[in-house]
Amino acid sequence: MQLMKGFSLDLYPTPDLTRAAQAIESQLASYRLPLPPLAQTCVLTIFVPMFNESLRRLKTQLDAFAKQQLPRDMFEVVYLVNNGEDASSEVRQENARTMDYLQRSPHGLPIRLLDRSSRGQEILHCNVGKARNFGLHAIAKRYLEQERDGVLVHIDADTFPEDPTYLQKVYRAFQKTPSAIAASGGLRMILDMDNPDPQKTAFFKKHISALRNFGKWYHLSHALNATDDKLSPWMTPTTLSGPHMISRVVASVCAGGIPDASLGEDAMFGFNLEQYAKKIHGVFLSKRDVWFLRMAIRESTRAGASYAEVFRNIAEHNGRPIVRNPQTPRYQDFLRDELRQLQQQPEKHVQELALFFHLPEEQLTRLSAQLKRNAIDELIPTLEIWFKKEHLTNQATFNLLFKAKYKSEFPLTPYRLAWLRTLVYANPKRKAYAKNAIKYFSNFKAR
């Protein structure tokens, strides 16, 4: 099959293109280090936001892209290296080493760099949503300057393709379906520790089933307790996951960009893209069970969805993690309830939390005042900004409160897991919800 190049802008109404150009200009107004011009033959951009990532992972990722069969003049890899304005000197030094390595264009790949790490270039109150959104607009600017569109593959720094025809398949699918504006990609979650200690790696390989079972318990517990309106499947053909999202570049801007959030920005982005697709009669490609990237399951603490606490639990209890009563709410639900109380009954709740956290009431009063100005879906991002301003961490505040209210109760055993599964599977709707979540979020492998 001969490869044809280029994607037109015919999908988009002229007013949408005008608004997209304005959004790009606004987003990039204060940035003084633009990307070099887009190669005339480039039709696909891989975008990777990075923060304090190891060179080992970076080299593994670039090795994978160097093996891709799509001609190198047809794609590029754009890295955004970022940190908050309050980042430690160690983080800045690691990011500087990363940027130095990328600027040497290893593997002969077309690598482009967005520096949001150096002094004066930081993204204010940076989170993964802000980083992804800035990169999207910087990339879109170059395609629109050439009056054309392209395909954007959003991935993480610990994610890479094992199939050397992956990029070729993505390009051909979008070429074959000109109305396609997005695709949901799949993930194979493989144990890949940050700590290189061979003994620790061997321990977690031996107990990989404990990691899987912990995830199953979590999803089964939620399925058991969720109200009917919360039992829609986690993953649908159009649900996007941050480590593997594919979209048309210009459509992504026209749909409003990527939301400012550190958790859930991918699902919100997918919803907005889906709504925009309906407006312009575009389509989503369902490739979650067809196109796969390998993603590291690691003992990281870098994101709200990280597994550090689970790894610690498994290690401390020698492969038999402690689990909570299945009636325990999810942490995110608990956190929203606490923030709603701070928003709606501030005086009473400020006093209670100040006593528990051993914090001055003034700090929590400032949080309450900020929450009053926000809608329900903005409460957690507001909390994250407060953490940074007050130099606090989630582990030292609401996480401790959750653990105090809902104490761990017993070791997780195959018998207890089977008991909970039986309870959940007795209800067809709860069973469908749990099986969907387990399939996509608990299928961990040792290799």
N, C-alpha and C positions, 0 to 999 in steps of 0.2 A: 504494500500500500504506500503510495507516494504521500509524503507529508506536505501539506499546503500551509502557508503561514498567514497569520493575521486574523484579528477579530474586529468586526466593524462596530460602530456606535449606533447602528440602525434600530436596535432594540429600544433606545431611550428617547422619550419626548424631549424636545429642545429645552423647555423650562427646567427639566430635571438636570440636564447637562449644565445649564447656567448656575443652578443652585450648587451642584457638585463643585464647579470651579470656584465659587465663592467660599464654600466650606474648606476647600484645600488651601486657598489663600489665607483664610483666617487661622487655620490650624498651624500653618508653617510660618506665620508672620514674624515670629521672634527667633526663628532658627537660622543660623548663619553658616551652616555647613551642609549645603544641599548635596544630594547624590549626583554623580556624573550623569550625562545624558543617557537615555535608554538606547541600547543597540537596536538598529533598524530591524534586525532579524529576530529579536527577543519577543516571545509570545507568552512566556510563563515565568512568574517570579515566585521563588520560595522565600518566605519571610519568617525569620527566627528572632524573637525577642530574647535577650540573654541578660542574666544578672548573676554575677559571682559564680560563673560556671567553670568547671575544670577543663583544661586543654585536652585531657584524655577523651572526654565526651565529644568535644568539638572535633577532634581529629577523626573519631569514629564516624560522626555524622558526615563530614566532608569526604571520607573514604567512600561512603555509600553513594553520595551524589556523583563522585568521580566515576563510578561504575555504571551510571545511567546511560541507556542507549539513545535517548533523545539527543540530537546534536547539540554541542555546547553553545553554539551561537543562538540557540532557540530558548535558552533559559539562563537565569541568573539567581544568585543566592544573596539576599539582603539580610544583614544582621543589624539589629538595634541593640547596642550595649547600654544598659541603663542602671541607674540607682537613684534613690532619693537624695535630696540635698543634704540630708543628715547621715549619709553613709559613712561607715568607718574607713580609716585609712587602709585597712587590710582589703576591704571590698574594692576600693578604688584601685589599689595596686593590682589585684587579680584582674579587674576589668581592663587596666592598662596593658597587662601582658596579653590578654585576649585580643585587644585591638591591634597591638603590634603584630601578633601572629596573623590576623586576618588581612592586614594591610600588605603582607608579603604575598597574598593570593596563592596559598598553598594548593597543590594538586592541579595547578593550571586552570582552576575554575573561575568563572566570572563572578567574583565576590564583591559586594558593595557594602559599605559600612555607614551606619548612622550612629554618631557618638552622642549619647545622652548621659554620659558618665563623667566627663571631664568637668572641672570647675566652671560654673557659669552656663553649662549646657544641660543641666539636670532637668527632668520633668518634675514640676512641683507636685508633691504628694503622689508620687508615682505608684501605680499598681499595674497589673497585667493588662487590664482594659485600656488604660491610658497609653501604655507602651504599644499595644497592638494598633490602637487607633491612630497614633502618630505615624507609625510605620506605613499603615494603609494609605494615609493621605500623601505621604512623601512618595510612595510608589505610584499612586494614581496620577499625581501631577505629571510625571514623565510620560505616561501613556497618553493622557489628554493633550499634552504638548504636541504629540504626533498624530492627534485626531484619530485615535484607535483605542481598542480595548485589549485586555489580556486576561490570563488566568492567574489567580493568586492562591498559592498553597501555604496556609498558615500552619506552622508546626512549632514544637518546643525544642529546646536545645538538647534534650535527652531522647529525641525521637528521630527515627530515620527509616528509609525503605530498605528492605532486604531483597526485593524483587528489582532487578536491573531494568525492567521494562515499565516500572511504575510511572515515571513522568510521561513516557510515550502513551500509556493507556489513558492518563488524565487528559493530555492534550487531544488525543483522537476522539475521546468521548465528548468533549466540549465542541470540537470541530464538527462532529457528526450531528450534534443537536444545537443549532445556533441559538435557540431560545433558552438554553440552559443557563441559569445564573448562579447555581451553587450545587455542591454535592457534599454529602456527609460521608466521611471516611471512617474506617475501622481501626482498631488498635489491638496489637498483641502485647500483653503486659508481661514482661520478662524480668525476673529478679536481676538487678544490676546495682550493687551497693556503691555508695559514695566512699565508704571506708574500705581501703584495699586490703585490710587484714584478712588473710586466707582462712583463719579459724572462724571469724565471724561470718564470712561468706558461706563456708561449709555448714555452719550451724543453721543458717536460714534456708539454705538449700534443703537440708534434712527436714526442716519444719515448714516447708512451703505449704503443706496442707493446712497448717494452723493459720497461716495468713489467709488462705482461701476460705476456711471455715469461719474465721472472724468476720470477713466480709459478708458471708452468707447469713450469719447471725444478725448482723446489722440490718441487712435488707429485709430479712424475714420479720424482724421485730417491727420495722416500720410498716410493713404490709399488714401485720396483725393489728396495729393501733390506728392506722390512718383512716380518716373519714372517707366515705365513698367519693367525694369530689377531689380527693388527693390521690386516687388510685389509678390515674392515667399512667400508661407505661412511661418509664424514664426515657427510653430511647424509641423514637419513631423514625420513619424514613427521612425526615427533615431535621432531626435534632443534631446540632453541631457540637463537637467536642474540641476544645481549644488546641490540644496537641495534634489534631488532624482535621482541618477545615479547608474546603476548596470553594472558591467563589470567583465570579467575574470581578475584575478590579473596580470598574466604574459602577457596577451595580452595588457593590459594597458601600461606596460613598453615597450613592443616591438613596440607599436604604437607611441612612443616618449614621453610618460608621459603627464602630464597636463601643459599647457602653462603658462608662467610667465605673469599673467595679473590679474587685480582686477575686471574686468568686461568682460564677454564673454569667459572666459576660459573654461566654460562647453561646449559651442557650438563648439569651436575649438577642444576640446578634442574629442567630438562626431564625428566631421568630420574626424579627424585623425584615430579614431577607425574604422570608416566606410571604409576608404581607406585600412586599414590594413586587415579588414575582406575580402575585395575583393582579396587581395594578397594571403591569405591562404585559400580561399574558406570557410570563416566563415559566420555567419549570425547574424543579429540584431533581437532581439525579440521586437515586438511592444506591449508594455504593458501600454502605457500612459493612456489609458482609462479603464484599468483593475486593475492595482496595484496602490493604493493610499497611500500617507502619508499626515498627517495633518501638515500644515505649518502655523506659526503665521504671521498675518498681523499686523504690529506694527509701532510705531512712531519712529523707529530707524534711526540713522544717520550713521550706521557703514559701509555701502556699497554703491557703485555707484547706485544700483537699489533700495535703501531704500525709504520709503514712508514718511519720516519726513516732507518734504515740503508740501505734499498733506494733511496730518493731520493738519498742521499749517493753511493752506489755509481754510480748512473746519471749523476749530475752530474760526478763526478770522472773518469769514463771516457767522457765525451761521447756518451752514449746507448748504449754497449756495455758493460754491467755485467760485472764479473768474477764468475764462479761457481765453486763448489767441485766437486771430483770427486763424481760422483753416489753414490759409496760412503760419503760423509760422513754421519754420523748427524744427525738433527734436533737443534737446540740444546736443546729441552726434554728429549729423551731423554738427551743428553750430561749435562745439568745434574742430572737425577735419578740418573744413575750416579755422578756425583761426590759427591752428597749421601749416597747409600747407602754409599759408601766411608767418608765422614766419620762416618756413623752406626755402621758395623760394624767399621771398622779405624781408630779415631780417632788413635791415637798416631802411626802411620806417615804417615797422610795429612795430619794437621795440620802436621807438619814440612815435608813436600813443598810444600803450599800456602803456608805462611808464607814459605818461601824465594822462591817464584814471585811472590806478591803483594806482597812486601816489607812484611809486616804482622807485628806481635808474635804469637807463638804463643798468647798469652792470649786474643786476640780470636777466633781460630779454635777454641780449646778451648771457649769459651763457646757458639759455634755448635754444635759437636759434642755438647755436653751437652744443648742444646735439641732437637737432632735425635733423640737417643736416646729422648726421651719421646713421639715422634710416629710415626704410621703412615706408610706409603709415600706415600699421596695427600696427606699434610699437609706433606711436606718442603719444597716450593717456597714455600707461604705462610709457613712458619717462617723460611726464608731471607730473605724480604722484610721480616719484622719485624726480623731481625738487621741487615739493611742500614740500617734507620732508626735503630736503637739505637746502632749503631757509626758512624753518619754516613758510610757507604760507598755506592757505587753499583754496579749490575750491570756497567756499562761498564768499571769500574776493576778488576773482580775476575774472576768466572767467564767473562765475555764475552771478556776478553783471553786467558784460558787456552784457550778454545775456538778462537780465531783462531790461537793458537800451535800447537795440536795439528793443526788442519785448515786448512792455508793455502789461500787462493784460488789457483786454478791457471790459468784461461784466460778470455778474453772469451766472452760468450755470443753465439753466431751462430745464424741460422736453420738452418744445416747441423747444428750440434751438437745443437740442440733436436730436429730431425727424427731424428737418430741415437738419441737417448735415448728418444724416443717409440716408435721401432721396437722397441727392446729391451723396453720395458714392455708394449707392446700385443701382444707375442707370447704373453703369458700372459693368458687371459680375466679372471681374478680381479683381477690387477694393473691391467689395462686399465679395468675397471669402477670400481675404487677411484680411479684417477687422473682419469678423466673426471668422476666425481662431484665430486671436490675442485676441479678446474679450473672446472667449471661454476659453482660457488657461491662460489669464493674468488679467482678470477683473471680475472673478466669485467669488467675495468676499462674505463671509457670516458672520453673527453676532455670530453664534454658530454652 
